[in-house]
Amino acid sequence: MGQSPGNVELSERDSHLPRRSVANVTQLVTIDRDRLEVVGRLPPAKLELILHGIDLVLGRR
């Protein structure tokens, strides 16, 4: 899944999550802010890659 265009692989170190993960930009959903909780953090460079991937999926790049 991490190899799909726009998806971003996240190491435990990068994301502060308990295991390696993938930001899957092809499965975007909306959710109410009240249902969210902070479980990790991303460095700005990884966030930029995710935002670029979202732009790819939406056809804005």
C-alpha positions as CSV (number, residue, x, y, z in Angstrom):
1,M,0.0,0.0,0.0
2,G,2.9,2.4,0.7
3,Q,4.0,2.0,-2.9
4,S,0.7,3.5,-4.3
5,P,1.1,7.0,-5.8
6,G,0.7,9.7,-3.2
7,N,0.8,7.3,-0.2
8,V,3.5,8.1,2.4
9,E,5.3,5.5,4.5
10,L,5.7,6.6,8.2
11,S,8.3,5.0,10.5
12,E,7.7,4.8,14.2
13,R,10.3,7.4,14.7
14,D,8.7,9.9,12.2
15,S,5.2,9.5,13.4
16,H,5.6,8.6,17.1
17,L,3.1,5.8,16.5
18,P,3.7,2.3,18.0
19,R,4.5,0.7,14.6
20,R,5.3,1.5,11.0
21,S,2.3,3.0,9.2
22,V,1.2,4.4,5.8
23,A,-0.8,7.6,5.2
24,N,-3.2,6.3,2.6
25,V,-4.3,9.4,0.7
26,T,-6.6,7.5,-1.7
27,Q,-9.1,6.8,1.1
28,L,-10.0,10.2,2.4
29,V,-13.0,10.5,4.7
30,T,-14.5,13.4,6.7
31,I,-14.8,13.1,10.5
32,D,-16.0,15.5,13.2
33,R,-13.2,17.1,15.2
34,D,-14.8,16.0,18.4
35,R,-14.1,12.4,17.5
36,L,-10.4,12.9,17.0
37,E,-7.6,12.4,19.5
38,V,-3.8,12.9,19.1
39,V,-2.0,9.6,18.7
40,G,1.2,10.8,17.0
41,R,3.0,13.7,15.4
42,L,4.5,14.3,12.0
43,P,7.5,16.3,11.0
44,P,6.7,19.1,8.6
45,A,8.4,17.3,5.7
46,K,6.2,14.2,6.1
47,L,3.1,16.4,6.3
48,E,4.1,18.1,3.1
49,L,4.5,14.7,1.3
50,I,1.0,13.8,2.5
51,L,-0.5,17.0,1.4
52,H,1.2,16.6,-2.0
53,G,-0.3,13.1,-2.2
54,I,-3.8,14.5,-1.5
55,D,-3.3,17.0,-4.3
56,L,-2.4,14.2,-6.7
57,V,-5.5,12.2,-5.8
58,L,-7.7,15.3,-6.2
59,G,-6.0,16.0,-9.6
60,R,-4.6,19.4,-8.5
61,R,-1.0,18.4,-9.5
